[in-house]
Amino acid sequence: MAARTGRPVAELIRHAMTEYLDRERRGRSSVLELPAHDSGELREPWTRSEVLDEMRER
């Protein structure tokens, strides 16, 4: 394809990877779009850091 189009192989690979990653991102929804889950009151307030740590562990 590179020879046929006169484009460098690296450019074709970058283009293919960009398209692939764009498709992957479109397929995912944001955490913010998830419905709320009523699990009751928090026993104690969490810091932002604790919430992010919990999310990373899952």
C-alpha angles and dihedrals in degrees: 000000000000092000092044094051098033091234125129117259091236090057091051091050092049090049092049092048092049091052092046094050091047090054091048092050093049090054093058125075124217121258085236090064094058116107117255117259117215103220098152132254123332113253090219132358117265125219120233088252092055092050092051091047090052092049092050092052093058 
